[in-house]
């Protein structure tokens, strides 16, 4: 007998409520035990137990003789009698003096069932063509030396294998690989031995690991470095990477690179967040260097404190690091520069220079999860005009869709999306909608039907379409590793496919780590399968990168190659800079998150991502009015400037906190709009050289040790310096102004001496901000509704003289939207002011 109707509904309703609770923000707030630490990660735990200079079999690989290949690279065999097959080493050089090290298994001797994954489509396609021919090695006494450039040598010690990049004249080392003997390359197995267990368990999840252990570990040392930087993304109030292991380290946990959807992340933790860039920069008064490992598997990296290896007299000016990855190959780059900017330039010469954004994207963006309907959109848009506050972009989150089906509209709330966009566009403004990678498994949804029929979804370990839980409920994920599927995805942004979209609508990619609410660590299982029989564990950190790439390509195709795309992505990887902007994810409305946003954005810039920012006001929670004001004052200097908030928070449009605070927030946004010509010029510089828009002080003052770990102050370009107010009720603040020249207060022009700290009174209406003596900054001082309406306004040049009564600066102008600048349609002027001109 069927139960009565109310009983029949009870079980499904209970299940639905449980699923909603499991995916609700409160249930998904960051909890330490939901994510693995190193001791719960077998490859990390194994690697950390090894002692330096061990003679254990897998750690004492010997290099055979070096031979020059026809392509100008140098190759050798790495072997040990205990290994089932040797490793193949390849060394190559890139201009001006970068070294590439590649190591993989030699599949010609004994072939395993699967080969290791090489990450595609990240390095620039002309890289091999730019490879330099290396000269014949010189060998003596078990050591071979190769000239990398006129002033750098590569030294290979054969047994045990070790590699060092050193100065040619002095012989001083700059970077070394395996100088502590920690190199291990777990060989792929042809089958599982009966006495071994390959499965791994975490909470309720089991990773069968059908291909067995395949991790890679090695040590890298930076010589002449006072600090190391990089390895986004993690929360930190320190710009420099703190030691994670060794004497004096209380909580010994490595920096984790594993893209994760982390709600309300900790502001101070080495734990991995939404993106991963395995690039580290070492800097000191004597050297600048960098190390980049192209590998998309999970990584754990230790920064080792002096004396970590038991040495009682650790070498001064050397920082040792330990790199561990679950899978992949070694495809690593060693960069050496005369200053840190050289290192950044070399990194982007490999992974690509940042895309040049449209002008509107560099202005202010207004976002909320969610603006409810067209009337809400109209009201917010009108509110900015009524309160004389400019903005350029209004955003719509997931609730604008029909039941979380992307490329659709909720027609009860947004019945006329094209008309809505045109009304916004009439004021020179744009809109952004969200498109996430999870596709609702609904047989009536055309996108799901098509992806299923074409076999375009990621597969589970059994070869079936992977089914995970995300915002729409049951969802599947396009296999973005496959170029054919990326092309298919790009076509979905055409006006014909994306009904209701217009030329002024741009895109936001969220949840693309990829986030799976019921997956292990809120992500896709590692044994899921991708194009080419690649396990998800091998490419996890690059999934969001490929998704971002396909979306940006879609907007490029939509505009017939004439309109620069704007796509914001939460997940990122090396090379993401070629496709758009990123932000620091789901931060919280507290003072610590405001403070940590500075090192986080600076680190993104150092690792190739200049177009980034943090959600102004904090995504979670309700900021106290003073915190919101201080965040706008700092956010006005972020390269990506957006206010955003969770749907459970109180409304926080800039005019909702009283007339006085509205006036201060208006002024902060006006500061940004006045500086848009300067910002746009800096974005042009970034698109050519990779030098970030927002910079740590030491990037401009590399010899000043006072700047090396200053994560509170920052440069915008080479001309402006700002420092936020990061504490509630703060009455005074100490600001260090580097360099020999004077600095001038942006508000009133008051001069301050360089090379010293100044104790300043904290003001309510601004944060400490200065223009450097000897610079010229272009501005526009007429305020309009949007940046588009400022196009024909006059420029103001603000001249700050140095001690020689001279100054110089630049201005770059193009049409702000197309690619015509690539054909020479731009104005780039250098201004010089001097007494005798």
N, C-alpha and C positions, 0 to 999 in steps of 0.2 A: 504494500500500500504506500502511495506517495505521502510524504509528510504534508501537513497543511501549508498553504502558500507562504505564511510568515516564516515557517521553519525551513522551507526550501530556500528562502532568501538569506537565511542567517549565516550559513557556512561561507557562501561566496562573499557576502558582505564583510564577514570577519577576515577572510583572506585579503580582501581589498584594503581594509583598514590596516592590517599588518604590513602590507607592501607599501602603503602610503607612509606609514610610520618609519619603516626601514629606510625610505628614501627622503624623509623630511630633513631639513637643515639641522633641527635640534638633535635628531638621532645620528646625523652624520658629522657632527662636530668632531674636531680632531681628538682622537683618543690614542694614547701611545701604544696600547696593546693591539690595536687594529693593524699596525704596520710592523714589518720585520726590522729588527736591528741586526747588527753584524753577527752576533752570536747565534741568531736564528736563521742566518743566511750561510749555508755550508761553505760556499766557495770563499766567502769573506773570512769566516772563522778559520778555515784551513790556512789561508794565506797569512793571517796574522800570527799564527803559531810558529812560523818558520823563523829561525835565527839567521842573522846576517852572516855572510861568508860561509854558509853551510856547504859541506861537500856531499850532501845527500844526492843520490843519483839524478833525480829530475832537475836539480838546480845547478848542475855543473856542466852545462852544455859547452862544447868546444867548437870553435869556428874553423872551418877548413881554409884553404888558401883563397884569397880574393882574386876574382877575374873580371876584367872589363868586358861588358857585353856590347854588341853592335850598336845598341841605342844609347850608349854612353853611361849606362848605369853599371854598378859593381855588384856582383853576386857571390855568395858563398853558401856552404852547407853548414848547418848547426846540428851536431849529433851527440849521441851518448848511447853506449851499447844497450841500455835498458829500454830504449824507445822502440816502438814498432816501426816507425819510419822517421827519417830525419826531417829537419825543418829547412826551409829555403829562405835565405836572407837576401834582400835587395836594397842597395843604397843608391839614391839619386839626388841630384842637386837642382835647386830652383833659384833663379836670380832674385835678389842680389847675392844672398848667402844663406839660403835655407837648405836644410838636409831632410830628406825623406827616408824613413826606415820602414820597410815592409817585411813581415815575417809570416809565413804560412807553412802548413805541412806539405811535404813532398808527396804528391799523390801518384807519382810515376812508379814508386817502389811497391807500396801496398795500399790498395784503394779501400777506404772505409765506405759504408753504405751511403753516407752523406758527406758533402764537403762544407767547409766553413763559409760563413756568409761574409761577403764584401759589400759594404754599404754603397748603393749606387746613387747617382744623381745629386750628390752633395758637393763634391769637388768640381771646380770649373772644368768644362769639357776640353779646354785647350791646354790642360795642365801638362799632359805628356809632351805636347808639342813645344812647350816652354822649358822642358828639362834640359839641363846643361850636360855636356860631356865631361865626365870626370877623368882625370889623368890616371896613368898606371900607379898602383900603390907601391910604396917603398917599404920593404919588409926587412926586419932584423930583430933577432932575439925574441921571437914569438909575438912581435908587435908589427902591425902594418899601418902606415900613415898615408893619407890621401889629402891632397890640397883641395879644400872646399871653395876657397876664394883666395884673393891675394893676402888676406890677413887672418884666415881661419883654416885650421886643419881638422880632419877627422882621424882619430886614432882608434884602431881596433886591436884590443888584446885578444889573442886567440884562445887561450885555455887557462882559466875559464873565460868564456866570452864576456867582453866588456867593451863599451863604446864611449868615447869622449870627444866632444867638440871643444877645441882649445884655440887660444891665440897663437898665430903662427910665429910671431917674433919672440914673445916672452915664454910661450909654452903654458901660460895660465889657463886652467880649465874654465869653461863657461857653463857647459851642461854635460851630464854623463848619464849613461844608461847601464844599469846592472853593476854599478861600482860597489854595491853591497852584496852582490851575489844572490839576490832574491828573485831572479827571473825564473818563472815556471810556466810551461805551456802544456797543459794537460792534453794528451793525445786522444783523438777520437778513437773509439773502440769499434771493432767489427761486430761484436756481440757482448752481451752482459755476462761476466763471470758468475757462476752459480753462487759463489759465496759473497757477492756484493748486492747491496740494495741501492738502486738509483732513485727511488721515489723520495720526494720531499713533502713534508706535511707542515701546514701552518693553519692554525685554528681549524676550521671545518673543511679546508681545501687540501687537495692532494695534487701535486705535480708529478706525473709519472716519469718525466724526464726520459723518454724512450731512447734518446741518443747518448745518455750518460754524461758524466762530468766533462767539461771542455773549457775550463776557466783559464785565464791568463793573468799572471802577476809579474810585476817588475818594479824596480826602484828607479827613480829619476832624481838627480841632484842638481840644484841651482847654485852656482858659485858666484860670489860677489853680491849676493842678494840679502837685503835686510828683511824683506817681506815677500810673500807670494800672494797673488790675487787671482780671482776668477772663479771657475767652477759653478756658475749659476745652474740651478736656482735653489737657494736656501735663505731663510730669514736670518738676519744678523744686523746688529748695530755696529759691527766692526767692518771696515772696508777690507783690511788685510785678513787673510785666512789664518785663523788661530790654530795652534798645534792641537792635534787630536789624539796624540799618543806620545808617551815618554814622561820624563820627570816633570812634575808640576801640573800635569794634566789631570783634572779631577774626573771629568766624564769622558771616558775614552770611547768615542764613537766616530767613525770616519765620515767624511762628506759623502753623502749618497747622491748619485745621479740615477734617478729612476722616476720617470714622469708619472705623477700621481695627482689625483683630485683630492686635495686636502682642504677641508673646510676649517676656517678659523685657525690657520696655521700658527705655530709658535713664532714669535718675532726673533727669537734667539735659539737657533738649533741648526746642526749640520744636516738635518733630515732633508731628503729630496722633496721638491715641490713639483710644479707643473712642467718645467722644461729642463733640459740638460745640455750643457755645452762643455765637453771635456777639454777645456783649454785653460792653461795656467800661465800666468806671467810672473816672472821673478824680477825684482828691481832693487837696486841699491845704488850707492854713490859710484860704484866701480863697474856696474854691468846692468844691462837690461836683456832679458831673454824670455823665450816662451816655448811651451810644449803643448802640442795638440795631438790627441789620439782619436782618429776617426773610427768610432765603434759605437753602435747603437744599442748594445746590450746593457744590462744593469752594471753600473760601476760603483765602486767604493774607493775613496782616495784618502789616505792618511797624510797629514802634514806632521812630520816627526820633530818633536822637540829636541834641542841639543842634549846629547847624552842618551838618546833613545836606544842606542846600540851598546850601551854599557861603557862607552868611552868616557874616561875621566877628564880628557882634554879635547872636547869637541872642536872641530875646525871652525874658526871664526869666519863669518860671512858665507857660510854654506847652509843651505836648507835642503834637507832630504825629504822625499815624498815617496809613498808607496801606492801604486796604481793596481787595482784589482777589477777584473771584469768577468762576468759569468760565461761569456761566449765570444765568438768573433775571431778576428785576426788582429795582428799588429799592423796598423797603417798610421805611422806617427810622423810628426814634423817637428823639427828643432829650429827655432828662430833665434837669431842673435842680432841685436841692434846697438847702435851707438847711443840711442835714447829710446824710451819706451814707445814713442810714436812709431818708430821703425818696426817694432815687434807687432804692433796692431796692424800696420800696413801690410806686413808680410802675411799675417793670418788671413786678412781679407783678400789678398792676392791668390790664396788657395781656395777659400770658400765663397768668395764673391763680395763685391762692394754692395752696400745697402741700396735699396730702391729709392729713387727720388720721389717723395710724396707729392700729392697735390697740395696746393696752398691751403685749402680749407681744412685739411687733416691736421695741420700744425696749429690750428686755433682751438677754441674751447668746445668740448662735447658735453651734452647733457643726457644722462642715462638713468634708468631705474628699472628694476624688475618689479612691476611692469607698469608702463603707462596704459591705463585700462582700456581706452577706446579713443575714437577720433575726437570726441569732445575734450577728453583729457589732453590729448596732443595739442589741440587748438588752444586750450587754456594755458598750458605750459609755454607754448610759443608766444602767446600774447603777453604772458607775465614777464618775459624777458624784455619785451618792448616797453611795457608799462613802467618798468623799473630801470630803463636805460642801461641794461646789461647786455652786451653783445654775446652771441654764441653762434656756432656754425653748424652743429650736427645734433639731431635728436634721434635717440636710439629706442628700439623696441626689442624686448627680451622674449622669452619663449611663449608667453601667454598670448602673443599676437596671432599665433598660428591656429589652425583648425585641429585641436586635439594633439598638439605637439608633432604634427606632420609638417616637416619643413618644406619650404617653397609654397606654402598655402597661407590663407588668412582666415581668421575667425570672422565670418561675415556678419555676425550679430554685433560685434564690437568695431570691426573695420570694414564696413560694407563698400566703401569707396576708396580703396587704398591709393589709386592713381591720382584722384582728385586731392586727397590728403597730401601726397608728396608734392604735387604741383603748387599747392598753397604755401607750403614750406619753401619750395624752390623760388617762388616769386620774390622772396626776401633775400635771395642769394644763399639759402641754407640747403642742407642735405639731410637725408635720413639713413639710418643703418638698421638692418634686421639681422637676427641671429639665425645661423644655419649650423647645426651640430652634426656629428658623424653618425649618431645612432638613428636608424630608420625604423619607424614603427612597423611592427609585423602585423599588418592589417591587409587582408586579401583584397580589400576594396581600394587600397592606396596604390596609385599607379606606380609610384617610385619603388615601393616594395615589390610589386608584381614584376616590374622590369628587372630589378636586381636579382630576384629569385630565378626568373626564366633564363637570364644570361649567365648565372652562376658567379655573380660578382661579389658575393659576401665572403668575408673571412670564414674559414672552416674550423670546426672544433677538432679535437685530437682524433675523432673517428671519421672525419671527412664530411660531416654534415654542416649545414649553415650554422654558424655560431649564434646562439640565442642568449642574450644577456638582458639585464634589467636597467633601464635608464628612464629619463623623464616621461617618455610615452608609454612606459610599461615594457612589455616584451619587445626587444629590439635586436636588429642585426646591423653589422658594420661593413661598409664597402672596403674591399681589399686595396688600399691606396698604394701598395707597393707595385701593383700592376699598372704600367703606363696606359694600357688600353682602358682600364677602369678610371684612371685619373682623367683621361680624355672624355669619357662618358659623363663623369661628374661635372666637368667644366661646361659641357653643353647644357646642363640644367639651369644655368644662369642666363640663358637667352631670354629675351622678352616673351618669346612664344612658349617656352617651358615654364618660366617663373611668372605666372599670370599675376598682374597687379604690380609688377616692378616697373620702374622707370629709369632713365639715365642718371637720376640724382639719388638712386638708392645703392648703398654699399653694404658690405657684409662683415659679420662678426662670427668667427669660429670659436666656440666654447666647447668644453668637455672632450677635447680631442686628444687626451693623453694616451689612449682613450679611457674615459670613465665608464665603469660598469658597476652599478650599485651592489650587485650580488656576486661580483667577482672577487678573487683574492686581492686584498689590499685595494679594493675599489677599482680594479682594472681588469683587463683581459687576461685569461689564463696564459701562462707562458708556453704551454704546449699546443695552443691554437696554431693553425697552419695558414700560411700566406702563399702567394704566387711563387712558383719555383720551389715548392716544398720547403719553404723557410719557416722555422718556428718563430712564434711571436717573441720569444725570449731574445732572439737575435736582432730584432729590429724595433723593439718596443719604443725606445726613446725617439725614434724617427717617424713613428706613425703620424703624429700630429703635424710634423713637418711636411709629409707628403700630402696630407689633407689640406693644409694651408696652401701649398703649391698649386693643387688642383683648383682650389677656389679662386686664387689670384689669376690663374690662367683662364678661368671661366669669365671673370670680369674683363680681362684683356680681350678675349674673343667677343664678348658682348659688345664692346666698344670698337670692334674691328681694328684693334691694335692702336687706336688713337687716344684712348682715355686711360690715364694711369690708374691702376686699381687701388682701392683702399680696402684692406682686409686686416682686421685685428684678430690675433690668435692667442689663445692661452697657452697651449703647448708649443714648445719650440725645440730646435736642435741647431747644430752648426749649419749655416747656410740660410736659416730662416730670414735673415736680413734682406735677402733678395726678393722677398714676397710681401713684406708689410711690417706692421707694428705688433708689439706684444704688451701685455701688462702684467703686474705682479700677482694677479689672482685675488682670491677671496680673503682680503685682509679685514681687520677689525677696527672699529671706531675707538681706538685708544692711543694714548700718547706714544707708547712704545712702538706701535706700528707706524706712526708718522715718522719717528726717528729712524726706524730700520728701512724705511722706503728709500732713503738716500743711498746707503751702501748697495742696496739691491739694484736700483736704477743705474748707479755708477758701474757696478759690476757687469750688468747687461751691456752697457756701452763699451766697456773694455773688451768684451768678448764678441764684438761684431754687431750688436743690436742697439743702434743709437736711438731708434724710435720706440721708446718705452716710457711707462709711467705707472703710478699706483692709483687706485681708486681714491679720489679726493673725498675725505670724510670717513673712509672705511666702509667696506661693503656690509659687514655685519654690525649690528648694534646701532644705538642712537648717540651720535657724538654730542658732547656738551657744546654749546654754541661757541665758546672760546676755542675749543679744539678744531671745530669746523673752520673758523676764521683762519687759524694758524695753518691749517692744511691747504686752504685756498692760496694763502700767501706763498707757501712752498710750491704747491702744485703749479702755480703760474710759471715756474721755471722748469717743470718736467718737460721733456721733449713731447710726450703724449699727455695731454691735459684733459682729463675727463672726471666729472662727478658721477658717482654710481652708488646705488644702495639696494639692499635686500628688500623683498616685498613685505617682510614683517616689521620693517623699520617705519618710523614716522616720516612723513614727507619732509624733504629738506631742500627744496628749491631755494636759491640764494636769497630770496626776499622774505623768507618765513621766520626770521629771527630778530625782528625789530629794526627800526630805521637805522640805528647806528651801525649795527653789524651788516646790514644790507649795503650801506655806504662803503664799509671797509672791504667787503667781498667784491663789490663793484669795482673798487679801485684796484684790487689784486688782478681781476680779469682785465681791466684796462691796461695794467702794466704789461700783461701778455700781448694784448693787441697792439700796443705801441711798439713792442719789440718784434713783431712778426717779420719785418724785413730782415732783421738780424738773424732770427731763427731760420728763416728760409735760406739765407746765405750759408748758415752753418749746415743745414741739411744738404745743400749742394756740395759743401766740402766733404761731408760724410759719404755722399754718393760717389765721390771720386777717390777718396783716400781711405775711407773707413774710420777716420778720426771722429770720435763721438761728439755729439752736440753738448751733452752734459758730462763734465769731466772731473776726475779727481784732481786736486791741486797739484799733485806730483807729476801729472802728465804735462803740465805747463812749466813746472819748476822741479825738474828731475833731480837737481843737486841739493835741494833743500830738505833735509831729513825731518824737519818739523812737519812736513806735509805728508809723510809716508803712510801714516795710519790715521789721517784726519777724515773721518766718515761723517762729520756733521756739516762742514762747509764744502762747497763745490764750485767749480767754474762752469759758466755757460759760454762755450767758445773760449777764446783766449783773452777776452776783454772784460767779462763780468764775473764777479764772485758774490755768492749769497750764502747765508747760513740761517737755517730755520730756528724757530723757538720750539723746543721739544718737551718742555715741562710746563705743567699747569701753574699759573701764578708766578712765573719766573720774572724777577725784577731786573736782573742784569745778566749779561752774557759776555763771554770772552771770545773774541774773534781774532784769529791769526791771519795777518795779511802778508803774503810772501813777496819776495822780490825786493829790489833796491828802490824801485820807483814808488811814488805816492799813489794812493787810492782815493777815489772821490765818491762820497755818499750819493747814491742815485736820487735821493729825494731832494737834497739841497746843495749838493756840490761841495760839501765840507771835505777838506783834505785830511788824510790819515797816512802816517808814515808806513812804509813797507818793512818787511823783515822783523816784525814784532807783533805781539798780541795787544789788543785793545779791549779794555773793559768798557762795555757800552750799556747804557740804560735801555731796557726793553720798552719799546713803544707799542701801543695797541694797534696802530694803523699800518704797520709795515714790519718787515723783518730786515735784519742787517743785509744790505746789498750795496755793492760798490762797482765803480768802473775803474779799470786799471789805467794809470798814467801812461801816456804814449799811444792811446788807442782812439779810434773813431768808430762810433756805433751808429748805424742807420736806424731811424725810427719813423713811424707815422703817428701823428698826434691828434688826428681828427677821428673821433669815435663814431662808428656806424653800427648798424644792426648786425653785420657779419663782415668777415674779411673780404668777401667778394665785392661788397659795396665800397671798399677802401681802395680799389685798384687804381683809380685815377687821382687819388689824393697825393699831395706833395710829401716829399721826404724831408725829415729833419736829421741833420748830422750833428751828433753830440761829440764834441772834441775834448778829450782829457789830455792835457799836455804833460809830458814827462819833464825831467830835470833839464833837458836840452831845449825845452819849448818846442817840441816836435810831437807829432802823432801820425798814425796811419790806420787805415781800416779798409774794408771791402763791402761791396754791395753786389748781390746777384739777383737778376730779375729775368723771368720768362713768363709765358702765359699762364703758369700756375696749374696746368691741367693736362696738357698733351705731351707728346714726345718730340715736338718740333725742335726743342732745344738740342736734341741729338744731331740735328741738321744745321746747327748754328744760330737758331732763332732765340738768342738770349743777349742780355747785357750784363757784363761782368766788369765792374769798375774798381780800381784801387785808388783810394784817396790818401794824399800825403799833405800834412801841414807842417811847415817849417818856417823859421824866422826869415830865411833868406830867399824864400820862393815868392 
